[in-house]
Amino acid sequence: MSERPIFLGHRTSDKKHFRHPLASSPSRTSLLHSRPPDRLQLVPSRDHQQQVGADRPSSPSPPPATCSSGMVVVHGQRAEDSFGGFFSFDEDAASEDMSLDGLDEELEEHKDYDVLISILANGEKQRDIATLVEGNLGHAEQDLIQDYVEDSDNLVLLHDQIHDCDIILSQIGSLLTGFQVHIGSINSELRSLQERSLDISVRLKNRKLVETKLAKFVEEIVAPPSLVTVIIDGEINDGYAKSLEILSKKLRFSQVDPMINASNSLKDIKPELERLLEKALCKVSDYLTELFFSMRKPGTNIQILQQNMHGSKVYTDVRATYADTMNKVLSAHFQVYIEALEKLKLDIGVSSDLTGYDTNIIDLISRGREHLRNHRFMFSLGERASILKEIDRPGLVPHISEVNPVKYPYEVIFRSIQKLLMDTASSEYLFIKAFFGEESLFYQVFQGPFKVINGHLDHTLRNYHDAVLIYLWPRFKTVFDMYLQSLYRCDTKLLWVDGSHPHHIVRCYVEFTASLIQLNAECGDGQLDMNLERLRLAVDNLLGRLAENFANPKTQHLFLLNNYDMTISVLKEAGDEANKLQSYFEEKLESNMISFADELLMEHFKDLIKFVRSPEDLILYTECPSIADVEPIVKNFAVTWKTALELMHNEVVTSCSNLLAGMEILKAAMVQLLNDYNRLSECVKIIPGGSTLNRNLVSITSISYEMRKYSITL
């Protein structure tokens, strides 16, 4: 038997209250303070259920349907099942007055609300509740009206206060309006003051500008008493020259602008300035004439006496006097300077400078050899090449150079003459340009000095160069071939000196070669490179023949390595252009250093060297040496090795011309000795019964320590 559909009311805005659709909306306060009825009968009676069941046929419960009003109808579900059986509906509850839309959600949401639980628990009816709520609303409305009546006096008082406030605010508005009008008038006044301030600022700026120009004008045209006193009665010196500059500036100022020249104030002052100018011209003219005549005195420094200009009438006389005086003074000055420098000239290159010159005559050879020793740097370029680079270097001062007895090649003398000419001409040209303003006067002044210098050069350079320069290279080739042939033709026994130090001929060769390499660096002349190669072969041949004059190979190698080391040192000064030739001699030096070190070891450790370098005993191991072969060598080394190292050190230090090269030789010899002795120690280990010699073996550490002592000393 299906149950009757149950409809509940719509949910109010407050989630904890429900109302009937036809009931008015109670306030939350009245609903909370209303007493719930004793019981709300929401469940229909059993008789009513039976009657409804008799009227309806028995059929399965229909599915839930939706009413036209949007309410949800629940069929076949008891309200007790959804909320614990706390509520029921009367039989007269019309289905159209209720809606069950969202009942389950509402009950679940408000299950903890005490008022609702109390109503449902007591089983009170909806209509009773609605009646109760409406009653409560009526009481609340009466209470509200009573409260309003009681507070009416306060409301009237509040209304009066609001009205008074409106009056006060109106008065304040009127006052503010007056303030606004007053501020507007002040703003207009400020604008007027700003415009007046700008106008005053412009006038002040204009007046300052006029004051500046007027002050400058007055300063330029007025001659102060101090200026007049100096020009008329003052002594001619630097202060007088400055006064003339001021006067010249004032005169030029009146000629620049026609408007200035037309001013009345200038018309009053200009005649006084012109009279002051005439006085200055007379005084300066007399002074310069006297000064020019004083320049004729010997030792006068004319540059200090040069000053400034003015005076068209006396200009011609002053110009002619100056040109004649300076021409004579400078000519005499250069003549004396050239004569003093010629006394300092060094003569380079004579016939005896050839290596094999007159080798058949003993006395000439002796003189030639002495000449070579005294002129060992004749082929060295030295500092002569720096003359082309040091343009700003001061020239020679004769009276200072005479104190020091040093001679200079002609290149230095030539440069000093040209340096003096350049400095004097520059100073004189600037003075003539500034003082006279005519370049032609310069040539008149230097006509005499040019003549003196050209006469010296014509006489001197004729002895240094051919008249026609195209013969310069053939002449050089001829002299070069003569020198080359002299190296091959010379008798080495006559040139040989009993000593291992570098030979003077090798010194001349390397300096000559380094000079040519430096001069040929920028030209790259292949013919000169070929001739230098020919010269190197000739010197190698000469060194070999000179070395053969020594008795033992050790001295021969020492002589060669000393010469090669000196050659490398000179070539390093020639720069990167000599790197190729330097590498060749470095290879020669290294090979002779190794040979010399071997000879040095062979001299002091002969038995050890022969034994360890014997192919039969150590290298091929074809026959094992015996203790009898090794024991004398080991014992002899233990006794003599320290003394031998000291002798080697002393010999290298005294024999090598270059201490650094000697250090390298001694280092190479000691390293080789250490290796050879190490091989001897290894040989002793493989000999049967060799352990008996261990007490005589010197440890490698001891030998290394002793060698380091000599290395530190070097």
PALUM-885558 format. One record per residue (C-alpha): x, y, z. Coordinates in steps of 0.1 Angstrom, whole numbers, plus 5000, padded with zeros to 4 digits. Layout:
BEGIN
XYZ...
This chain:
BEGIN
500050005000501650324989501850615012500550965007503051214992504551445016505251825008507352055028507652435026510252645008513552715025513853065038516953285035518053165070519352815066518052705101514352795096511452655075508152825067504852735050504452865015501353065025502753195058504253535062508053555068508753585105511753745119514553535133514153685167510453605170510953255157513753185182511753325212508453155203507552855223507052535203503752345206503452035226503451805196503351835158501451555142503151505108502351135103498851045090496650805111496250445104492550475095493350745070496050525055493550245051490950465035493350595010494450245003490950134997490250414973493450334952494150014934496949804944499949864921503649914923504750254936505150504908508450674903508951024917507251294896507851664893504851904899504052184876505252424903508652274903508152084936509651734940507151464950508451174970506450844967506750544989509150695015508350765050509451095066510450895098513050715078514751045068514751205102514450935129510550935132510351275149507651425128504251345110501551535090497951555097495451395074494051735063497451855050496851925014499551804990499252124970500252335001503652165006506852104986509351834994512051974970515451924987513951785019516751545026519351805021517552055043517051805071520651695069521852055070519652155100519751835120521752015148519352315150517852305185514552485177513752265148514651945167512352065196509452135172509851795154510251615187507051755202505051675171503552015168501452105138502452345110499452565113499952605151503452695145502552955118499853095141502453125169504953295146502353545134501453625169505053685178505453905148502454115159503954155194507254255178505654515156503854665186507054675206508854845177506155115174506255175211510055215210509755465181507155665201509455665231512455795210510456055191511856345213515356225206514656215168513256565169516356685187518556505162516656675134517257015150520956945154521256835117519457165107521957365128524857185112523457265078523457635087526957625101528257445070526557705048528357985067531657795063530957765025530458135022533658205041535557965019534158124988535458465001538858305007538858174971538058514957540858664979543358404968542458474932543258834936546558744953547358514923546858804899549059024920551758754921551658724883552059094880555059084904556558804884556258994852557959304868560659074882561458934847561459284833563859404861566059094855566359164817567259524824569859414850571359174825571559434798573159684822575759424833576459354796576859724789579059764820581259474809581659614774582159964787584759854812586659664785586459964762587760194790590559944798591559914762591860284754593060434787596860434793597460414831600160634846602360334853602460234816603360594806606160604832607660264821607560354784609160694788611560654816611760274821614760044814614459824783614059474797611259204799608959444818609559714791608659454764605459374782604559744784605159764746602759474741600159654761600559974741600459774708597259614719595659944727596560084693595259784675592059804694591160144680591760014644589559704646586059854647585060174629582460244655584960244683587260464662584360714659583760754696584361094712586260944742588760774718589261104699590561264731592860974741594260864707596661154702598161074736598660714726600260814693602761044711603560764735604160534705606560784689608560794722608660414724609760384687612660624692613760444724613560094709615260194677618260334696618360024718618159774689620859964669623159944700622259584705622959474669626459634671627059454704626359124686629759154668631459094701632658724703630758494726627558694724624358494727622158654701618958454708618458624742618558974726615558924703612359094712609259254693608159504665606959854655608160154635607760174597610260454592613160284609612259934597614459934566617560044585616959804613616359514589619459574569621559614600620159294615620759084583624359194579625159144616623658804619625158684586628658764599628058634634626558304623629258244597631958294622630158074647629857784623633457824611634757794646632457504655633457304624637157354631636757244667634856924656637556824631639956794659637756524674637456314643638555944644640355804614638955464605640155224578643755214566645654974543647054774572643554684583643554394558644054064575646853934553648554264545652254214537652353874553655753804537657554084557657954004594658254354607655254474588653254174601654254274636653154624631649954514614649154274642649654554667647454774646644754514646644954484684644654864688641854894663639954574671636554744667637254904633634654684616632054724644629054934635628655004672626655314680627155454645623755314634621955494662622855824646620055764621617555704648618455964675617356274658616656474689619956394706622156704713625156764692628756764704629957064725633657124715634957274747633356984767634556714743638156854744638356774781637556404774640156264749637556064730637556054692634356024672633655894637632756144611629156044612628856194647630656514636628356544605625256494626626456754651626957014624623456944609621856944644623357284651622257414617618757284622618357434657619857774647617857794615614557704633615157964660616158234636613258164612610658184640612158514652612358664617608858554609607458704642609659024643610059124607607358914590609458854559610858504550613258654525615358794554616058444565617958354534619958684537620958604572621958234564623758314532627158314550626558004572625357794543628557884524630757774553628957444557628857364520632557434518633357194546631156924531632556954496636056914510635356634534632856414516635056404485637456184505634655954518632555894487633155884450632156194431629555994413627755774438627155494412630655374419629955314455628954954453631754834429634255004452632754824482632854494463636454544454637454614490635354314503637054074479640454204490639554134526638053784517641253684498643353804527641653554549642653264526646153384519647253474555649853264573648153124604651453054621652153424621648653514632648453244658648653344695649353084721646053124740642452984738640753324740638853464710641053574682641053944671640453854635637253664644636253974664636754194634634753954612631753924634631454294640631854364603629154104595626754234622627154584608626354474573623354274585621854574603622354794573620854534550617854464572615454694554617054654519617254274516620054274491620653914480624053994467625254114501623853794517625853584493629053774500628453734538628053354532631453354514632953544542631653294568633153004549636553184548636453254586635452894593638452784572640753034591639452914625640152554616643752634605644352844636643052564659645452314643648352504658647352384693648952054705646051864720642351834709641051974742642652304736641552304700637952264710638352524738639752774713636852714688634052724714635453054728635453214694631953074686630653204719632053554712630553544677627153454691627253734717627954004690625353864666622653884693623154264694622454284657618854184662616553934646618153984612621153774623619153484637620053254608623753304611623453294649621852944647624752814626627352924651625152794680625352444665629052484661629352594697627252294710629252034692632552174704631252204740630351834739633751744725635551964751633551804779634551454767638151554765637951704800636551374814639051164795641851374810640751334847638851004846640550814818640250464832636650504841635650644807637550374787635950104808632350214807632450304770634149974759631749794735633149444745632449484782629349684788627449744756627449404739628049204770629948944750632348874779631548954816634349154832636049024863636649174897640249224888639249454859636849664879638549684913641449924903638950164886636550174916639350234942641050494920637850684916637050674953640450844960640651094932637151204922636851514945640251644934639451574898636151774900638052064916640652064888637852054862636152344878639252554880640252474844636852574830636652894850640153004838639852884802636452994791636053364782632353354790631453234825627953124815629352914787631852764811629052674835627152494807630352294798631052194834627352104839627451884808630751714819629451644854626151494841628151274817630451174846627451084867625950864840629250684834629750614871626250484873626950244845630050134864627950074896625549864876628349664862629749594896626349444906626349194878629949074884630148754905631548854939631149224931629549284965633049294980633549624962630549804977632549955005634750134979631850254958630950624962627250684964625550874936624051104963627551214974628651274939625551484931625951684963629551774954628551864919625852094932628452284952630352374921627152474903626152704931629752854931629452924893
